[in-house]
């Protein structure tokens, strides 16, 4: 399986998901929709963590070679 090659631009996808989720969840009155937006926001946070870890791992590998 090929390793994920993260780029800094990939952080924007997670940031966009979090920002959209916060704005939408704060403006929606319907509870199930709000829960859905919160879930999308949490997925964005997980994505930010995943990409951040991949970027750190790649930077560490480049500096050691």
OpenMM code with the backbone's topology and positions (N, CA, C; nanometers):
from openmm import Vec3, app, unit

residues = "UNK UNK UNK UNK UNK UNK UNK UNK UNK UNK UNK UNK UNK UNK UNK UNK UNK UNK UNK UNK UNK UNK UNK UNK UNK UNK UNK UNK UNK UNK UNK UNK UNK UNK UNK UNK UNK UNK UNK UNK UNK UNK UNK UNK UNK UNK UNK UNK UNK UNK UNK UNK UNK UNK UNK UNK UNK UNK UNK UNK UNK UNK UNK UNK UNK".split()
positions = [
    Vec3(0.0840, -0.1177, 0.0000),
    Vec3(0.0000, 0.0000, 0.0000),
    Vec3(0.0888, 0.1243, 0.0000),
    Vec3(0.0581, 0.2169, -0.0881),
    Vec3(0.1382, 0.3388, -0.1001),
    Vec3(0.1081, 0.4343, 0.0150),
    Vec3(0.2138, 0.4959, 0.0661),
    Vec3(0.1981, 0.5893, 0.1777),
    Vec3(0.1369, 0.7207, 0.1286),
    Vec3(0.0525, 0.7791, 0.2119),
    Vec3(-0.0109, 0.9074, 0.1814),
    Vec3(0.0948, 1.0171, 0.1775),
    Vec3(0.1048, 1.0871, 0.0667),
    Vec3(0.2001, 1.1978, 0.0517),
    Vec3(0.1272, 1.3286, 0.0788),
    Vec3(0.1346, 1.3746, 0.2006),
    Vec3(0.0629, 1.4959, 0.2410),
    Vec3(0.1334, 1.6195, 0.1886),
    Vec3(0.0525, 1.7189, 0.1558),
    Vec3(0.1021, 1.8503, 0.1173),
    Vec3(0.0318, 1.9518, 0.2062),
    Vec3(0.0936, 2.0659, 0.2296),
    Vec3(0.0293, 2.1659, 0.3160),
    Vec3(-0.1109, 2.2059, 0.2697),
    Vec3(-0.1362, 2.1994, 0.1398),
    Vec3(-0.2686, 2.2363, 0.0893),
    Vec3(-0.3768, 2.1404, 0.1405),
    Vec3(-0.3379, 2.0183, 0.1764),
    Vec3(-0.4350, 1.9226, 0.2291),
    Vec3(-0.4940, 1.9690, 0.3625),
    Vec3(-0.4204, 2.0533, 0.4341),
    Vec3(-0.4731, 2.1074, 0.5594),
    Vec3(-0.5967, 2.1937, 0.5349),
    Vec3(-0.6044, 2.2548, 0.4161),
    Vec3(-0.7184, 2.3417, 0.3851),
    Vec3(-0.8500, 2.2646, 0.3806),
    Vec3(-0.8465, 2.1382, 0.3377),
    Vec3(-0.9692, 2.0583, 0.3327),
    Vec3(-1.0279, 2.0395, 0.4724),
    Vec3(-0.9432, 2.0069, 0.5672),
    Vec3(-0.9893, 1.9907, 0.7045),
    Vec3(-1.0363, 2.1214, 0.7641),
    Vec3(-0.9625, 2.2285, 0.7377),
    Vec3(-1.0004, 2.3604, 0.7879),
    Vec3(-1.1337, 2.4044, 0.7285),
    Vec3(-1.1539, 2.3795, 0.5999),
    Vec3(-1.2803, 2.4137, 0.5349),
    Vec3(-1.3964, 2.3363, 0.5962),
    Vec3(-1.3767, 2.2082, 0.6237),
    Vec3(-1.4822, 2.1274, 0.6853),
    Vec3(-1.5177, 2.1796, 0.8238),
    Vec3(-1.4177, 2.2162, 0.9014),
    Vec3(-1.4426, 2.2664, 1.0368),
    Vec3(-1.5153, 2.4000, 1.0322),
    Vec3(-1.4702, 2.4912, 0.9472),
    Vec3(-1.5329, 2.6237, 0.9383),
    Vec3(-1.6770, 2.6125, 0.8903),
    Vec3(-1.7008, 2.5340, 0.7862),
    Vec3(-1.8378, 2.5158, 0.7359),
    Vec3(-1.9270, 2.4526, 0.8419),
    Vec3(-1.8738, 2.3565, 0.9138),
    Vec3(-1.9527, 2.2891, 1.0168),
    Vec3(-1.9884, 2.3841, 1.1299),
    Vec3(-1.8948, 2.4663, 1.1725),
    Vec3(-1.9225, 2.5602, 1.2819),
    Vec3(-2.0274, 2.6614, 1.2394),
    Vec3(-2.0118, 2.7178, 1.1206),
    Vec3(-2.1079, 2.8172, 1.0725),
    Vec3(-2.2456, 2.7548, 1.0542),
    Vec3(-2.2510, 2.6385, 0.9920),
    Vec3(-2.3798, 2.5748, 0.9648),
    Vec3(-2.4471, 2.5248, 1.0921),
    Vec3(-2.3705, 2.4646, 1.1821),
    Vec3(-2.4296, 2.4122, 1.3057),
    Vec3(-2.4830, 2.5249, 1.3926),
    Vec3(-2.4194, 2.6405, 1.3867),
    Vec3(-2.4674, 2.7519, 1.4688),
    Vec3(-2.5911, 2.8173, 1.4098),
    Vec3(-2.6153, 2.7985, 1.2802),
    Vec3(-2.7306, 2.8632, 1.2179),
    Vec3(-2.8499, 2.7694, 1.1985),
    Vec3(-2.8334, 2.6399, 1.2265),
    Vec3(-2.9403, 2.5416, 1.2055),
    Vec3(-3.0154, 2.5188, 1.3363),
    Vec3(-3.1477, 2.5159, 1.3279),
    Vec3(-3.2308, 2.4911, 1.4459),
    Vec3(-3.2620, 2.3421, 1.4645),
    Vec3(-3.2635, 2.2669, 1.3552),
    Vec3(-3.3013, 2.1259, 1.3583),
    Vec3(-3.1891, 2.0429, 1.4221),
    Vec3(-3.2222, 1.9698, 1.5268),
    Vec3(-3.1215, 1.8947, 1.6023),
    Vec3(-3.0490, 1.7889, 1.5185),
    Vec3(-3.1198, 1.7061, 1.4398),
    Vec3(-3.0456, 1.6069, 1.3602),
    Vec3(-2.9485, 1.6706, 1.2605),
    Vec3(-2.9879, 1.7825, 1.2009),
    Vec3(-2.8963, 1.8508, 1.1090),
    Vec3(-2.7760, 1.9072, 1.1835),
    Vec3(-2.8004, 1.9603, 1.3010),
    Vec3(-2.6906, 2.0146, 1.3815),
    Vec3(-2.5920, 1.9035, 1.4182),
    Vec3(-2.6448, 1.7871, 1.4560),
    Vec3(-2.5581, 1.6728, 1.4892),
    Vec3(-2.4769, 1.6309, 1.3668),
    Vec3(-2.5401, 1.6336, 1.2508),
    Vec3(-2.4686, 1.6001, 1.1275),
    Vec3(-2.3541, 1.6958, 1.0998),
    Vec3(-2.3796, 1.8255, 1.1173),
    Vec3(-2.2739, 1.9244, 1.0947),
    Vec3(-2.1627, 1.9113, 1.1980),
    Vec3(-2.1983, 1.8808, 1.3206),
    Vec3(-2.0962, 1.8601, 1.4238),
    Vec3(-2.0098, 1.7389, 1.3887),
    Vec3(-2.0720, 1.6342, 1.3360),
    Vec3(-1.9981, 1.5152, 1.2939),
    Vec3(-1.9006, 1.5488, 1.1812),
    Vec3(-1.9460, 1.6301, 1.0860),
    Vec3(-1.8579, 1.6720, 0.9766),
    Vec3(-1.7410, 1.7539, 1.0312),
    Vec3(-1.7691, 1.8401, 1.1286),
    Vec3(-1.6627, 1.9186, 1.1910),
    Vec3(-1.5608, 1.8313, 1.2620),
    Vec3(-1.6092, 1.7288, 1.3310),
    Vec3(-1.5175, 1.6360, 1.3987),
    Vec3(-1.4328, 1.5588, 1.2979),
    Vec3(-1.4952, 1.5201, 1.1862),
    Vec3(-1.4188, 1.4525, 1.0810),
    Vec3(-1.3110, 1.5452, 1.0253),
    Vec3(-1.3427, 1.6736, 1.0151),
    Vec3(-1.2427, 1.7707, 0.9708),
    Vec3(-1.1268, 1.7808, 1.0677),
    Vec3(-1.1568, 1.7758, 1.1975),
    Vec3(-1.0498, 1.7787, 1.2979),
    Vec3(-0.9619, 1.6540, 1.2895),
    Vec3(-1.0246, 1.5392, 1.2670),
    Vec3(-0.9484, 1.4147, 1.2512),
    Vec3(-0.8585, 1.4252, 1.1279),
    Vec3(-0.9132, 1.4803, 1.0197),
    Vec3(-0.8355, 1.4982, 0.8969),
    Vec3(-0.7154, 1.5898, 0.9218),
    Vec3(-0.7370, 1.6999, 0.9949),
    Vec3(-0.6268, 1.7905, 1.0274),
    Vec3(-0.5172, 1.7177, 1.1056),
    Vec3(-0.5571, 1.6331, 1.1996),
    Vec3(-0.4595, 1.5559, 1.2761),
    Vec3(-0.3839, 1.4564, 1.1902),
    Vec3(-0.4560, 1.3904, 1.1005),
    Vec3(-0.3953, 1.2916, 1.0114),
    Vec3(-0.2937, 1.3576, 0.9187),
    Vec3(-0.3331, 1.4678, 0.8562),
    Vec3(-0.2436, 1.5369, 0.7631),
    Vec3(-0.1259, 1.5991, 0.8382),
    Vec3(-0.1527, 1.6567, 0.9544),
    Vec3(-0.0443, 1.7154, 1.0333),
    Vec3(0.0593, 1.6117, 1.0726),
    Vec3(0.0140, 1.4939, 1.1138),
    Vec3(0.1071, 1.3864, 1.1502),
    Vec3(0.1867, 1.3400, 1.0284),
    Vec3(0.1204, 1.3298, 0.9141),
    Vec3(0.1901, 1.2879, 0.7921),
    Vec3(0.2947, 1.3909, 0.7509),
    Vec3(0.2618, 1.5198, 0.7627),
    Vec3(0.3587, 1.6244, 0.7284),
    Vec3(0.4793, 1.6211, 0.8219),
    Vec3(0.4546, 1.6011, 0.9512),
    Vec3(0.5654, 1.5924, 1.0467),
    Vec3(0.6542, 1.4717, 1.0171),
    Vec3(0.5919, 1.3583, 0.9852),
    Vec3(0.6678, 1.2365, 0.9551),
    Vec3(0.7529, 1.2562, 0.8288),
    Vec3(0.6956, 1.3200, 0.7271),
    Vec3(0.7707, 1.3446, 0.6041),
    Vec3(0.8868, 1.4405, 0.6287),
    Vec3(0.8636, 1.5448, 0.7077),
    Vec3(0.9686, 1.6419, 0.7371),
    Vec3(1.0828, 1.5740, 0.8137),
    Vec3(1.0470, 1.4865, 0.9075),
    Vec3(1.1482, 1.4151, 0.9859),
    Vec3(1.2309, 1.3236, 0.8957),
    Vec3(1.1661, 1.2572, 0.8007),
    Vec3(1.2389, 1.1675, 0.7100),
    Vec3(1.3331, 1.2456, 0.6192),
    Vec3(1.2872, 1.3616, 0.5697),
    Vec3(1.3722, 1.4424, 0.4823),
    Vec3(1.4934, 1.4969, 0.5564),
    Vec3(1.4742, 1.5347, 0.6821),
    Vec3(1.5859, 1.5926, 0.7575),
    Vec3(1.6874, 1.4866, 0.7996),
    Vec3(1.6464, 1.3618, 0.8079),
    Vec3(1.7386, 1.2559, 0.8504),
    Vec3(1.8177, 1.1978, 0.7338),
    Vec3(1.7798, 1.2300, 0.6111),
    Vec3(1.8529, 1.1736, 0.4957),
    Vec3(1.9554, 1.2695, 0.4418),
] * unit.nanometer
topology = app.Topology()
chain = topology.addChain("A")
for resn in residues:
    res = topology.addResidue(resn, chain)
    for name in ("N", "CA", "C"):
        topology.addAtom(name, app.Element.getBySymbol(name[0]), res)
